[in-house]
Amino acid sequence: MLSTGLCRCGRKSWEMRERTLVLKCAVALSLVAALAVPASALAASLNGPAAKGSVATTAQAATRAARRVRLRQRIVQVLQARKIRFDAVSGRVAARSQKLSTLADSVEKAGGDVSGVRTSIGRVSDLLARASQQEALAVAEFQEVPDAAHPRVAFAAARVQARAAVVTLNAARVTLRNAVLNLRAVATGLKAASK
């Protein structure tokens, strides 16, 4: 059969190949037409003067609004956690300062000179008050970030303010630690003098 060029049904094999090729081309052209017509209609509607501005502007405005809402929610969460940490640390420093003041009273009754310790305790109180003011200012700046004209710049400024509050709080802790060491030295001196 192959030598005569005929297939089983009696037709020549080149005719079958030609029909297959024509069918493939017809299917391909119909697919191209089916995809091209809706795509061109969609492109024409998006390029129209009325739809171009309103669709893009509405989508962008919705995206911006959603971002602002998410940013506000995130700021609230972070500020709540920050308040818990800041209040805990400042509360511990204030409690230790009060306890140190009580110990300084007893050392003073025993005859020790605690004027330097009292000065340090006063400085700790001032530093705690300043740290609280700086923290309140940082919180207000963080809350203004979503509505700022330049949110990144506003966020950077709020971070600087928040870091200043932490630095001041740490300075209060260091001052309190030094006051404890001074009181310990005075108490040790009294104990050695009484022997």
GROMACS elastic network, one bead per residue, 0.5 to 0.9 nm:
[ bonds ]
;  ai    aj funct       b0    kb
    1     4     6  0.55256   500
    1     5     6  0.65966   500
    1     6     6  0.60534   500
    1     7     6  0.67266   500
    1     8     6  0.78258   500
    2     5     6  0.52929   500
    2     6     6  0.65882   500
    2     7     6  0.74331   500
    3     6     6  0.80179   500
    4     7     6  0.87880   500
    4    12     6  0.88475   500
    5    11     6  0.84489   500
    5    12     6  0.58098   500
    5    13     6  0.63693   500
    5    14     6  0.83948   500
    6     9     6  0.78361   500
    6    10     6  0.56118   500
    6    11     6  0.54909   500
    6    13     6  0.60065   500
    7    10     6  0.54637   500
    7    11     6  0.57798   500
    7    12     6  0.60918   500
    7    13     6  0.59840   500
    8    11     6  0.75465   500
    9    12     6  0.87528   500
   11    14     6  0.85946   500
   11    15     6  0.72429   500
   11    16     6  0.78114   500
   12    15     6  0.56970   500
   12    16     6  0.71076   500
   13    16     6  0.52720   500
   13    17     6  0.64317   500
   13    18     6  0.87825   500
   14    17     6  0.50281   500
   14    18     6  0.61836   500
   14    19     6  0.87347   500
   15    18     6  0.50371   500
   15    19     6  0.62694   500
   15    20     6  0.86390   500
   16    19     6  0.51628   500
   16    20     6  0.61676   500
   16    21     6  0.85697   500
   17    20     6  0.51350   500
   17    21     6  0.61605   500
   17    22     6  0.86514   500
   18    21     6  0.50955   500
   18    22     6  0.62034   500
   18    23     6  0.86526   500
   19    22     6  0.50605   500
   19    23     6  0.61497   500
   19    24     6  0.85827   500
   20    23     6  0.51262   500
   20    24     6  0.61525   500
   20    25     6  0.86458   500
   21    24     6  0.51199   500
   21    25     6  0.62244   500
   21    26     6  0.86386   500
   22    25     6  0.51692   500
   22    26     6  0.61842   500
   22    27     6  0.87175   500
   23    26     6  0.50636   500
   23    27     6  0.62119   500
   23    28     6  0.85755   500
   24    27     6  0.52281   500
   24    28     6  0.61577   500
   24    29     6  0.86353   500
   25    28     6  0.50702   500
   25    29     6  0.60932   500
   25    30     6  0.85634   500
   26    29     6  0.51864   500
   26    30     6  0.61687   500
   26    31     6  0.86390   500
   27    30     6  0.51827   500
   27    31     6  0.62192   500
   27    32     6  0.86689   500
   28    31     6  0.51690   500
   28    32     6  0.62122   500
   28    33     6  0.86333   500
   29    32     6  0.50795   500
   29    33     6  0.61167   500
   29    34     6  0.85027   500
   30    33     6  0.50717   500
   30    34     6  0.60107   500
   30    35     6  0.86105   500
   31    35     6  0.61893   500
   31    36     6  0.84132   500
   32    35     6  0.52735   500
   32    36     6  0.58409   500
   32    37     6  0.84932   500
   33    36     6  0.50842   500
   33    37     6  0.59778   500
   33    38     6  0.88021   500
   34    37     6  0.59578   500
   34    38     6  0.71335   500
   34    39     6  0.89837   500
   35    38     6  0.60489   500
   35    39     6  0.63229   500
   35    40     6  0.87642   500
   36    39     6  0.51444   500
   36    40     6  0.59930   500
   36    41     6  0.85133   500
   37    40     6  0.52965   500
   37    41     6  0.62007   500
   37    42     6  0.86467   500
   38    41     6  0.50168   500
   38    42     6  0.60522   500
   38    43     6  0.85267   500
   39    42     6  0.51000   500
   39    43     6  0.61091   500
   39    44     6  0.85501   500
   40    43     6  0.50214   500
   40    44     6  0.60699   500
   40    45     6  0.86257   500
   41    44     6  0.51098   500
   41    45     6  0.62778   500
   41    46     6  0.87321   500
   42    45     6  0.51732   500
   42    46     6  0.62365   500
   42    47     6  0.85780   500
   43    46     6  0.51805   500
   43    47     6  0.60638   500
   43    48     6  0.86275   500
   44    47     6  0.51619   500
   44    48     6  0.62647   500
   45    48     6  0.52885   500
   45    49     6  0.88277   500
   45    51     6  0.70270   500
   45    52     6  0.83342   500
   46    49     6  0.82446   500
   46    50     6  0.87889   500
   46    51     6  0.59583   500
   46    52     6  0.56601   500
   46    55     6  0.85854   500
   47    50     6  0.86133   500
   47    51     6  0.72286   500
   47    52     6  0.58849   500
   48    51     6  0.56524   500
   48    52     6  0.59815   500
   49    52     6  0.56076   500
   49    53     6  0.71331   500
   50    53     6  0.64087   500
   50    54     6  0.67251   500
   50    55     6  0.87505   500
   51    54     6  0.54527   500
   51    55     6  0.57787   500
   51    56     6  0.81689   500
   52    55     6  0.59011   500
   52    56     6  0.63061   500
   52    57     6  0.84392   500
   53    56     6  0.55277   500
   53    57     6  0.58318   500
   53    58     6  0.83302   500
   54    57     6  0.52296   500
   54    58     6  0.58971   500
   54    59     6  0.84726   500
   55    58     6  0.52809   500
   55    59     6  0.61601   500
   55    60     6  0.85753   500
   56    59     6  0.52656   500
   56    60     6  0.61010   500
   56    61     6  0.85220   500
   57    60     6  0.51536   500
   57    61     6  0.60043   500
   57    62     6  0.85129   500
   58    61     6  0.51341   500
   58    62     6  0.61189   500
   58    63     6  0.85880   500
   59    62     6  0.51510   500
   59    63     6  0.61782   500
   59    64     6  0.86535   500
   60    63     6  0.50673   500
   60    64     6  0.61505   500
   60    65     6  0.85660   500
   61    64     6  0.51110   500
   61    65     6  0.61039   500
   61    66     6  0.85675   500
   62    65     6  0.51085   500
   62    66     6  0.61433   500
   62    67     6  0.86097   500
   63    66     6  0.51426   500
   63    67     6  0.61950   500
   63    68     6  0.86806   500
   64    67     6  0.50821   500
   64    68     6  0.62095   500
   64    69     6  0.86780   500
   65    68     6  0.51204   500
   65    69     6  0.62618   500
   65    70     6  0.87027   500
   66    69     6  0.51335   500
   66    70     6  0.62386   500
   66    71     6  0.85450   500
   67    70     6  0.51267   500
   67    71     6  0.60072   500
   67    72     6  0.85474   500
   67   146     6  0.88088   500
   68    72     6  0.60645   500
   68    73     6  0.85613   500
   68   146     6  0.56964   500
   68   147     6  0.79166   500
   69    72     6  0.51533   500
   69    73     6  0.62347   500
   69    74     6  0.86400   500
   69   146     6  0.83068   500
   70    73     6  0.51066   500
   70    74     6  0.61345   500
   70    75     6  0.85722   500
   71    74     6  0.50807   500
   71    75     6  0.60608   500
   71    76     6  0.85877   500
   71   145     6  0.86313   500
   71   146     6  0.65432   500
   72    75     6  0.50977   500
   72    76     6  0.62044   500
   72    77     6  0.87153   500
   72   143     6  0.74887   500
   72   145     6  0.84623   500
   72   146     6  0.65013   500
   73    76     6  0.51799   500
   73    77     6  0.63438   500
   73    78     6  0.87472   500
   74    77     6  0.51223   500
   74    78     6  0.61605   500
   74    79     6  0.85034   500
   75    78     6  0.51496   500
   75    79     6  0.59492   500
   75    80     6  0.84781   500
   75   142     6  0.70331   500
   75   143     6  0.69979   500
   75   145     6  0.88698   500
   76    79     6  0.51949   500
   76    80     6  0.61373   500
   76    81     6  0.87408   500
   76   143     6  0.80021   500
   77    80     6  0.52565   500
   77    81     6  0.64307   500
   77    82     6  0.86306   500
   78    81     6  0.52340   500
   78    82     6  0.60285   500
   78    83     6  0.85377   500
   79    83     6  0.59293   500
   79    84     6  0.85460   500
   79   139     6  0.70048   500
   79   142     6  0.83070   500
   79   143     6  0.89711   500
   80    83     6  0.51374   500
   80    84     6  0.63495   500
   80    85     6  0.88262   500
   81    84     6  0.51999   500
   81    85     6  0.64045   500
   81    86     6  0.86406   500
   82    85     6  0.51927   500
   82    86     6  0.59554   500
   82    87     6  0.83794   500
   83    86     6  0.50847   500
   83    87     6  0.58146   500
   83    88     6  0.82846   500
   83   135     6  0.87627   500
   84    87     6  0.53441   500
   84    88     6  0.60905   500
   84    89     6  0.87261   500
   85    88     6  0.51459   500
   85    89     6  0.62648   500
   85    90     6  0.86068   500
   86    89     6  0.53056   500
   86    90     6  0.60622   500
   86    91     6  0.83188   500
   86   132     6  0.87533   500
   86   135     6  0.84364   500
   86   166     6  0.82319   500
   86   169     6  0.86178   500
   87    90     6  0.51940   500
   87    91     6  0.57567   500
   87    92     6  0.84375   500
   88    91     6  0.51108   500
   88    92     6  0.61802   500
   88    93     6  0.86843   500
   89    92     6  0.51533   500
   89    93     6  0.62335   500
   89    94     6  0.86046   500
   89   169     6  0.81484   500
   90    93     6  0.50733   500
   90    94     6  0.60686   500
   90    95     6  0.85291   500
   90   128     6  0.68115   500
   90   131     6  0.87055   500
   90   132     6  0.84764   500
   90   169     6  0.71287   500
   90   172     6  0.88729   500
   90   173     6  0.88209   500
   91    94     6  0.50963   500
   91    95     6  0.60491   500
   91    96     6  0.85377   500
   92    95     6  0.50997   500
   92    96     6  0.60907   500
   92    97     6  0.84255   500
   93    96     6  0.51838   500
   93    97     6  0.60220   500
   93    98     6  0.86258   500
   93   124     6  0.83242   500
   93   128     6  0.82563   500
   93   169     6  0.87726   500
   93   172     6  0.75632   500
   93   173     6  0.63865   500
   93   176     6  0.76019   500
   94    98     6  0.62028   500
   94    99     6  0.86399   500
   94   124     6  0.81829   500
   94   125     6  0.74952   500
   94   128     6  0.78307   500
   95    98     6  0.51028   500
   95    99     6  0.62158   500
   95   100     6  0.85586   500
   96   100     6  0.59727   500
   96   101     6  0.84768   500
   96   176     6  0.79909   500
   97   101     6  0.61541   500
   97   102     6  0.87202   500
   97   121     6  0.63163   500
   97   124     6  0.74851   500
   97   125     6  0.80903   500
   97   176     6  0.67427   500
   98   101     6  0.50511   500
   98   102     6  0.64077   500
   98   103     6  0.87730   500
   98   121     6  0.84664   500
   99   102     6  0.51092   500
   99   103     6  0.63095   500
   99   104     6  0.85908   500
  100   104     6  0.60072   500
  100   105     6  0.85879   500
  100   117     6  0.86761   500
  100   121     6  0.79708   500
  100   176     6  0.85817   500
  100   179     6  0.81930   500
  100   180     6  0.69983   500
  100   183     6  0.83370   500
  101   105     6  0.62929   500
  101   106     6  0.89092   500
  101   117     6  0.83121   500
  101   118     6  0.72890   500
  101   121     6  0.72195   500
  102   105     6  0.51285   500
  102   106     6  0.66440   500
  102   107     6  0.88585   500
  103   106     6  0.52064   500
  103   107     6  0.62540   500
  103   108     6  0.85357   500
  103   183     6  0.83223   500
  104   107     6  0.50444   500
  104   108     6  0.59498   500
  104   109     6  0.85596   500
  104   112     6  0.86892   500
  104   114     6  0.63545   500
  104   117     6  0.73560   500
  104   118     6  0.76746   500
  104   183     6  0.69022   500
  105   108     6  0.50673   500
  105   109     6  0.62457   500
  105   110     6  0.87236   500
  105   114     6  0.82996   500
  106   109     6  0.50871   500
  106   110     6  0.63691   500
  106   111     6  0.88907   500
  106   112     6  0.89401   500
  107   110     6  0.50558   500
  107   111     6  0.65947   500
  107   112     6  0.55541   500
  107   113     6  0.80134   500
  107   114     6  0.74877   500
  107   183     6  0.80758   500
  107   186     6  0.79172   500
  107   187     6  0.64614   500
  107   190     6  0.84252   500
  108   111     6  0.51022   500
  108   113     6  0.62274   500
  108   114     6  0.62271   500
  109   112     6  0.72382   500
  110   187     6  0.89621   500
  110   190     6  0.78320   500
  111   190     6  0.75734   500
  112   186     6  0.62397   500
  112   187     6  0.70475   500
  112   189     6  0.82804   500
  112   190     6  0.64660   500
  113   116     6  0.78169   500
  113   117     6  0.86080   500
  113   183     6  0.89935   500
  113   186     6  0.70175   500
  114   117     6  0.50829   500
  114   118     6  0.61980   500
  114   119     6  0.86587   500
  114   182     6  0.83153   500
  114   183     6  0.68681   500
  114   186     6  0.73363   500
  115   118     6  0.50607   500
  115   119     6  0.61974   500
  115   120     6  0.86567   500
  116   119     6  0.50720   500
  116   120     6  0.62592   500
  116   121     6  0.86850   500
  116   179     6  0.77265   500
  116   182     6  0.76248   500
  116   183     6  0.85952   500
  117   120     6  0.50462   500
  117   121     6  0.61881   500
  117   122     6  0.86486   500
  117   176     6  0.89620   500
  117   178     6  0.86012   500
  117   179     6  0.51719   500
  117   180     6  0.76700   500
  117   182     6  0.64218   500
  117   183     6  0.62621   500
  118   121     6  0.50175   500
  118   122     6  0.62101   500
  118   123     6  0.86077   500
  118   179     6  0.81614   500
  119   122     6  0.51209   500
  119   123     6  0.62433   500
  119   124     6  0.86911   500
  119   179     6  0.86755   500
  120   124     6  0.61550   500
  120   125     6  0.87094   500
  120   175     6  0.63876   500
  120   176     6  0.68181   500
  120   178     6  0.79422   500
  120   179     6  0.57224   500
  121   125     6  0.63778   500
  121   126     6  0.87568   500
  121   175     6  0.79270   500
  121   176     6  0.67126   500
  121   179     6  0.70135   500
  122   125     6  0.51530   500
  122   126     6  0.63503   500
  122   127     6  0.86876   500
  123   126     6  0.50322   500
  123   127     6  0.60875   500
  123   128     6  0.85573   500
  123   172     6  0.76027   500
  123   175     6  0.74995   500
  123   176     6  0.86499   500
  124   127     6  0.50671   500
  124   128     6  0.61124   500
  124   129     6  0.86322   500
  124   171     6  0.81998   500
  124   173     6  0.75711   500
  124   174     6  0.89221   500
  124   175     6  0.62806   500
  124   176     6  0.62701   500
  125   128     6  0.51496   500
  125   129     6  0.62763   500
  125   130     6  0.86873   500
  125   172     6  0.78180   500
  126   129     6  0.51752   500
  126   130     6  0.62068   500
  126   131     6  0.85810   500
  126   172     6  0.84126   500
  127   130     6  0.50480   500
  127   131     6  0.59908   500
  127   132     6  0.85444   500
  127   168     6  0.62247   500
  127   169     6  0.67614   500
  127   171     6  0.72650   500
  127   172     6  0.54537   500
  128   131     6  0.50368   500
  128   132     6  0.61752   500
  128   133     6  0.86812   500
  128   168     6  0.74913   500
  128   169     6  0.62285   500
  128   172     6  0.63685   500
  129   132     6  0.51654   500
  129   133     6  0.63465   500
  129   134     6  0.87360   500
  130   133     6  0.50781   500
  130   134     6  0.61671   500
  130   135     6  0.85395   500
  130   165     6  0.78038   500
  130   168     6  0.72488   500
  130   169     6  0.84484   500
  131   134     6  0.50684   500
  131   135     6  0.60366   500
  131   136     6  0.85882   500
  131   164     6  0.78820   500
  131   166     6  0.71077   500
  131   167     6  0.81677   500
  131   168     6  0.53582   500
  131   169     6  0.55607   500
  131   172     6  0.86923   500
  132   135     6  0.50413   500
  132   136     6  0.61725   500
  132   137     6  0.86371   500
  132   165     6  0.71923   500
  132   169     6  0.84298   500
  133   136     6  0.51458   500
  133   137     6  0.62707   500
  133   138     6  0.86549   500
  133   165     6  0.79730   500
  134   137     6  0.50710   500
  134   138     6  0.61373   500
  134   139     6  0.86453   500
  134   161     6  0.66151   500
  134   162     6  0.70344   500
  134   164     6  0.69818   500
  134   165     6  0.50229   500
  134   166     6  0.87479   500
  134   168     6  0.85452   500
  135   139     6  0.61499   500
  135   140     6  0.86476   500
  135   161     6  0.74580   500
  135   162     6  0.60111   500
  135   163     6  0.88700   500
  135   164     6  0.82926   500
  135   165     6  0.53511   500
  135   166     6  0.80602   500
  136   139     6  0.51245   500
  136   140     6  0.63177   500
  136   141     6  0.87082   500
  136   162     6  0.89373   500
  136   165     6  0.89645   500
  137   140     6  0.51427   500
  137   141     6  0.62391   500
  137   142     6  0.86754   500
  137   158     6  0.83083   500
  137   161     6  0.72568   500
  137   162     6  0.81525   500
  138   141     6  0.50296   500
  138   142     6  0.61080   500
  138   143     6  0.86067   500
  138   157     6  0.85987   500
  138   158     6  0.53318   500
  138   159     6  0.72798   500
  138   160     6  0.82430   500
  138   161     6  0.52110   500
  138   162     6  0.50917   500
  138   163     6  0.87627   500
  138   164     6  0.89635   500
  138   165     6  0.79701   500
  139   142     6  0.51106   500
  139   143     6  0.62299   500
  139   144     6  0.87830   500
  139   158     6  0.76929   500
  139   161     6  0.89312   500
  139   162     6  0.78174   500
  140   143     6  0.51812   500
  140   144     6  0.64654   500
  140   158     6  0.83437   500
  141   144     6  0.51913   500
  141   145     6  0.66079   500
  141   154     6  0.72912   500
  141   155     6  0.77021   500
  141   157     6  0.76871   500
  141   158     6  0.51707   500
  141   159     6  0.87229   500
  141   161     6  0.82897   500
  142   145     6  0.53535   500
  142   146     6  0.83255   500
  142   154     6  0.77156   500
  142   155     6  0.64711   500
  142   157     6  0.87558   500
  142   158     6  0.55473   500
  142   159     6  0.79717   500
  143   146     6  0.71504   500
  143   147     6  0.85100   500
  144   147     6  0.57469   500
  144   148     6  0.62260   500
  144   151     6  0.86178   500
  144   154     6  0.76908   500
  144   155     6  0.87215   500
  145   148     6  0.52065   500
  145   149     6  0.86013   500
  145   150     6  0.81354   500
  145   151     6  0.52349   500
  145   152     6  0.78315   500
  145   153     6  0.86066   500
  145   154     6  0.55216   500
  145   155     6  0.58528   500
  145   158     6  0.82416   500
  146   149     6  0.85773   500
  146   150     6  0.89249   500
  146   151     6  0.61891   500
  146   154     6  0.88012   500
  146   155     6  0.89615   500
  147   150     6  0.85269   500
  147   151     6  0.73515   500
  148   151     6  0.51836   500
  148   152     6  0.87271   500
  148   153     6  0.86518   500
  148   154     6  0.66285   500
  149   153     6  0.88615   500
  149   154     6  0.83962   500
  150   153     6  0.55467   500
  150   154     6  0.63235   500
  150   155     6  0.87082   500
  151   155     6  0.59356   500
  151   156     6  0.85165   500
  152   155     6  0.50295   500
  152   156     6  0.61535   500
  152   157     6  0.86489   500
  153   156     6  0.51172   500
  153   157     6  0.62790   500
  153   158     6  0.86674   500
  154   157     6  0.51519   500
  154   158     6  0.61962   500
  154   159     6  0.86273   500
  155   158     6  0.50487   500
  155   159     6  0.61271   500
  155   160     6  0.86685   500
  156   159     6  0.50759   500
  156   160     6  0.63063   500
  156   161     6  0.87593   500
  157   160     6  0.51496   500
  157   161     6  0.63778   500
  157   162     6  0.87033   500
  158   161     6  0.50802   500
  158   162     6  0.61292   500
  158   163     6  0.85970   500
  159   163     6  0.60668   500
  159   164     6  0.85156   500
  160   163     6  0.51394   500
  160   164     6  0.62398   500
  160   165     6  0.88165   500
  161   164     6  0.50534   500
  161   165     6  0.64576   500
  161   166     6  0.88829   500
  162   165     6  0.51287   500
  162   166     6  0.64460   500
  162   167     6  0.87287   500
  163   166     6  0.50325   500
  163   167     6  0.61015   500
  163   168     6  0.85671   500
  164   167     6  0.50399   500
  164   168     6  0.61590   500
  164   169     6  0.85737   500
  165   168     6  0.51568   500
  165   169     6  0.61652   500
  165   170     6  0.86290   500
  166   170     6  0.61088   500
  166   171     6  0.85239   500
  167   170     6  0.50748   500
  167   171     6  0.61455   500
  167   172     6  0.87117   500
  168   172     6  0.63468   500
  168   173     6  0.87749   500
  169   172     6  0.50869   500
  169   173     6  0.64430   500
  169   174     6  0.88251   500
  170   174     6  0.62176   500
  170   175     6  0.85429   500
  171   174     6  0.50874   500
  171   175     6  0.60595   500
  171   176     6  0.85051   500
  172   175     6  0.50813   500
  172   176     6  0.60965   500
  172   177     6  0.85578   500
  173   176     6  0.51033   500
  173   177     6  0.61481   500
  173   178     6  0.86772   500
  174   178     6  0.62162   500
  174   179     6  0.85976   500
  175   178     6  0.51248   500
  175   179     6  0.61944   500
  175   180     6  0.87043   500
  176   180     6  0.62455   500
  176   181     6  0.87007   500
  177   180     6  0.51114   500
  177   181     6  0.63843   500
  177   182     6  0.87333   500
  178   181     6  0.50280   500
  178   182     6  0.61697   500
  178   183     6  0.86274   500
  179   183     6  0.61289   500
  179   184     6  0.84902   500
  180   183     6  0.51351   500
  180   184     6  0.60816   500
  180   185     6  0.86040   500
  181   185     6  0.61934   500
  181   186     6  0.87072   500
  182   185     6  0.50929   500
  182   186     6  0.63024   500
  182   187     6  0.86669   500
  183   186     6  0.50523   500
  183   187     6  0.60956   500
  183   188     6  0.84772   500
  184   187     6  0.50835   500
  184   188     6  0.60073   500
  184   189     6  0.85069   500
  185   188     6  0.50714   500
  185   189     6  0.61306   500
  185   190     6  0.86888   500
  186   189     6  0.50629   500
  186   190     6  0.62872   500
  186   191     6  0.86803   500
  187   190     6  0.50942   500
  187   191     6  0.61824   500
  187   192     6  0.86456   500
  188   191     6  0.50697   500
  188   192     6  0.61751   500
  188   193     6  0.86010   500
  189   192     6  0.51503   500
  189   193     6  0.61259   500
  189   194     6  0.86534   500
  190   193     6  0.50761   500
  190   194     6  0.61784   500
  190   195     6  0.88855   500
  191   194     6  0.52569   500
  191   195     6  0.66615   500
  192   195     6  0.54951   500
